[in-house]
Amino acid sequence: MTVENHFTLLGRDGMARVGALATAHGVVRTPAFMPVGTQGAMKGVHWRDVRETGTDIVLGNTYHLMLRPGAERIAALGGLQSFTGWNGPMLTDSGGFQVMSLAQLRKVSEQGVMFQSHIDGARIELTPERAVEVQILLGSDIAMQLDECVRLPAELQDIARAMELSLRWAERCRRAFERAAPGRMLFGIVQGGDVPDLRRTSARELVGIGFHGYAVGGLAVGEPQAVMLAMIEEAAPLLPQDRPRYLMGVGTPDDIVQAVGRGIDMFDCVMPTRNGRHGVAFTRFGTVNLRNARHADDPRPLDDESPCAAARSTSRAYLHHLIKSGEALGAMLLSEINIAYYQALMSGLRSAIAAGTFAAFAAQLREDWSRGDIAPR
């Protein structure tokens, strides 16, 4: 496989980077946040509304889609973009994390993972080759290697074994990806838990194998933010400057800003839609819990300067009523508002890095967040 470069680094401010990633379905501006459409749908938000928030790229989940409706069926229907109606860039994860967290029974071996579906109990084998095959069938722009993710805290020997196995699987994924359509990408995943030496070893070995981009995985799985940031600091400087860097499963707005300042380009998280379904909004001035009774008589919108029409025009009182009444519209509006907030945050980060004002922008963000209901952690 020729590991061609799809990423253009447009500028930097310290370790923070601004760039552009060219995919078969369009250009992704980085730093980028990918809303999560786990089963080929964004929970509570239509694809056209996702696009209107400024989203360039979304994430689909290999584990869920291979179980239902099936990768071969999606391929026969034209791939994920045609099947879902999202005609933009899409990244699919490898399914490994969901196997570890959702499967009823699982057995990890050198060959791969044998597991029982959480849907019907069927026994399924997911190997590195099958993980790549499924993602090729799905037609994703960016595929991820199969890896083993260990929840933290964990024993050193377990972290080391999983990291070394993930490296061997990375080599097999790279070979299997050779038959992918031109213009598609495969990312390797840095593992190593909370052990600096293992993180460095994983990063160096992955660069030696050669990928279109590199992810930092196995974080945001229970460790403190300080540990997460320390592991980024170990891995990111060892990754190629001309390739995108993706921090998987992260996170809060503060997590994202901190990671961008350490050289990360791409993020994904269920938080915008999950929090929205639970009545929590992200705003310029921190998070707002619309379940709180104090919003019942508040005619103000969430943010009269938001680029999102729903945030500018819908009163807190009405949002409170919708959430307390269990109306689906409340979850839909807050999910859209939250995705829009995350995309506005990414746009602001890109502009600040390009202007050389990242540090001042980050400081202002934290000052503004402190004025909300809940300050960033």
N, C-alpha and C positions, 0 to 999 in steps of 0.2 A: 504493500500500500504506500503510495506516495503521500506523504503528510504535507499537503499544500497548506498554505497559510491563508485564512479567511479574515484575519483580524488586522485592523489598522489602528495603531496607537496614535491618537491625534494630539495628545498633550498630557502633561502631568504637573502636579503641584505637590512637592514632597513625594510620598509614596502613592498618593491618590492619582488615579489615571482616568482619562476620558478617551473613548475610542469608538470604533464602529465594527460590527461583526456582520459580514455578508453571508446570507444564507440563501437557499434555493427559493424561499418565499419572501425575501425582503431583507432589509438592513436593520440590525438591532443596535440601538444607541446604548453605549455603556458609560457609566454604571447603569445596569438594567435590573428591574425587578420583574420576576415572572409569577403572575398569579397562577394558582394551582387549579387545573381542571382535571381532577383525579380520574374520573370515569368518562372523559370526553365531554364534560360539561362543567361550567363554572357555577357553583352552588348559588342559586338565587339571582344570577346576573346573566342576561343575554349577551351573546358574543359581540353584537354591535355596540352594546353599552361598554363592554370591556375595551373595545377598540377606541371608543370616544374618550376614555380616561387617559389616553396617551400610551397604552400598552403596546409594545412592539412584539413581545414573545410570551407565550404561555407554556405551561408544563402539563404533560399527560403522564399517567402512571401505567407502566408496563404490566405490573402484576394484575391490576384490576382489569385492564383492557384485554389481556390474554385469556383471562377467565371468562369475561363477559363483555362484549359479544364474541370475542375471539379475534386473534390477529389475522388469520386467513380470511375471515369474513370482512374485516375492515379493509384489507388489501383488495378484495374483490369489489368493494364499493368505492374504490378510488383513493384509499388512504385516509388518514385522520382529518386532513384539512377538508377534503370533499365530504367525508362522513359527518363531520361536526358543523361545518359551515364557517369555521375559523380559517380564513385564507391568508394567514400570516405565519411567521416562524413559530415552530413548536419544538420543544425539547422533551424527550421522554427519559425518565429514570429507568434503571435497569430492572427494578422489581425486587432487588435483594433486600432492601430495608423492610418492605412490606411482608416478604416471606418470613423474616425474623420476628416481626411484630404481630402479624395477623394470622399466619397459618396455624391450624390446630395442632399439627404435629410436624416436625421437620427434622431432617438429619443432614448435617453438612459433611461432605466428603471431598476428596481431591477432585472428583468428577464434577460436583456441583451440589445442588440442594434438592433433596427429595422432600416434598411436603404435601399436606392435605389441604385442599381448597377450603377456605372459610365459608364458601357458598354452599357446596354440596358434599364436601368430604372427599372428592375425587383425588386420587394420588397423581401428582404431577412432578416431573423432574425439570428443574431449571438449571441448565449448564451455561457456562459462558457463551458457548456457540448458539444455544437456543435463545438466550437473552438478546444477543445481537440479531439473530434471525427475526425474532418477534419485532424488534424495533425497526428493522428494514421493512418488514411487511406493513407496519404501521405508517411508514413513510415519514418518520420524524426527521427534522433538519439536523438535530443534534441528538446522538445516542450516547448512553453512558455504559461504561464497562460494568460487568457484574462484580460485586465486591461483598465482603462480609463485614457488616457493621456491628460493633460490640457496644452495648450500652455501658455507660460509665456511672459509677466507678467499676473497674474490673481488675482482675489479677494481671500482673505483667505478662505472665506466660500466655494468657488467653489473648491479650492485645497483640503480642508479638506473633502468635500463630495466625490470627486473623489477618494481620497486615501482610505476612509472607504469603499466605494463601491468596489474598487479593492481588498481589503482584503476579503470581503465576496465572491467575485468571485474567489479568490484564493482558498478558502476552497472548493468550488464547483468543480473547476478544478482538485484539488488533488483527490477528490472522483471519478471523471469521469475517471481519468487516471489509475485507478486500473486494467482496462482490457487491458492496453497496453502490447505489447510483452516484454518479459524479455530483459534486457539490454538497454531499452530506458530510457530517462530521462525527467523530468519535472522541469522547473525552475520557481520560484516565482519572482515577480517584485516589487522592492521597489519604492513606489511613495511618493508624498508629496511636489512636486514642489520645491520652494526655501525657504521652511519653516523648519528650523532645527528640531523643536519638532515633526513635522509630519513625517519627514524622519526617525527619531529615532523610533517613534511609529510603523511605517510601517515595519521597519527592524525587530524589536523585535517580532511583531505579526507573520510575515512570518516565522521566525525561529521556533516559536511555532507550526505552522502548519506542517512544515517539508517538504523540497524539496531537490532534488538532487543537485541543484545549485541555485544561487541567482543573479538576475540582478538588476542594478540601472537604472530605466527608467525615462522618463519624463524630460530628460535633452537634451542639444544641440537642444533646440526648441526656441531659440531666446535670451537666457540669456547670460550674459558675461561669459568668461572662468572662472573668479574668483569665480562666483556663482556656476558654475558646480563643480569646485574643492572643494569648501566648502561643498557642499552637499555630495560628495564622502567621505569627511573626517567625516561627521556625520554618514553615513551609514556603511561604510566598516568595522570599528572596531567592530560592533555589529553582523557581519555575521560570521558563523562558519569558523574556520581556515582550516578545512579539506574539504571545498566545494569550487567549482569554483565561481568566481565573474565576472559578465559580465556587461560592461557599454554599453548600447544600443545606436546605431546611432552615434558613435564617432570614428574617427573624423580626425582632422589634425594630422600630425606627432607629433607636440608639445603637442596637447591634449593627445595623447596616452602616450607619455613619462611621462607627468605630472601625468596621472592617474595610470600608472604602479607604479610610486613612491609612490602612495597612496593605493596600494594593489589590483589593478584590474588585472584580468587575461585574459579577452576576450573582443574583440571589433568587431564592424562591421561598415561599412560606404560605401556609393555609391561614395565617393569622388575620388578614383583612376580612375574609369571608366568614371564618369561624367566629371571630369577635363580633362581626356584624350580626350574625344569627343569635348571638347572646346579648344584643342590645348595647354593645360598646362601639363607640365611634372614635376614630383617630382624627385629630385636628391639629392645626398649627400650635395650639395652646395645650397640648397634652390630650390624654384620652378622656372621654366623657361617657359615663355610664347612664344611658337613657332610662334605665329601670328605676333610678333614684326618684323618689317622690318630689324632690325639689324642682324637677323639670315639668311637672304637671300643669303649671300655670305660666310657663315661660314662653312668650311669643317669639323670642329671638331665633334666628336660624343658627345652625352649628357654626358657620363661618361665612360672613357676608362677603368675603374676598376670595372664597374658594373658586377654582376653575370648574368645580362640579355644580351643576344647576341644582341638584337635590340638596346639597349642603348649603347653598345660598338662599333657597326659597322655602324649604320645609321647616316649620317651627319645631322647636324642641318639645313643646307640648304635644304636638301631633305625633312625633316620633315616639315619645313616651307612651302615648295612648296605644299606638300600634303594637309596640313591644309588649305592654302589659296585657293587651287583649289577645295576644298570640296571632295577630294578623300577619300573613306571609309578607305583605307589603313592607312591614317594618324591617324585616330581615333583608329584603331585597334592596331597599333604599340604603340601609347602613352598609351593606356589602359593597354597593356601588360607590358610596361616599368613601369608604375605606380604601378601595382599590385606587380611586382617584387621588386620595391623599398620598398613598405610596408613590404613585407615578409623578405627582407634583414634587415630592421629595427627591426623586431620582433626577428630574429635570433641573431642580435647583442645584443638586450636587454636580451635575454635568456642567452647568453654567459657571459655578464657582470654581471648579477645577480649571476650566478653560481660561478663566479670568485671573487665576492665581490667588483666589481669596478663599480657598477651602477652609482654612483654620478659622477665619472670622465667621464664615457661614455656619460652621459646625457649632461654634460658641453661641451664636445667636439662636440657633435651633434649640439648644439646651436651655437657654434663658427663657425662651418662649414656652417650651414644654413645661417648665416649672410652674407656669401660671395656670395649668389645667387641673383637672380633678386628681390625676395621678401623675407624678413626675416619672421620667424614664428610670428604669432600674439601674 
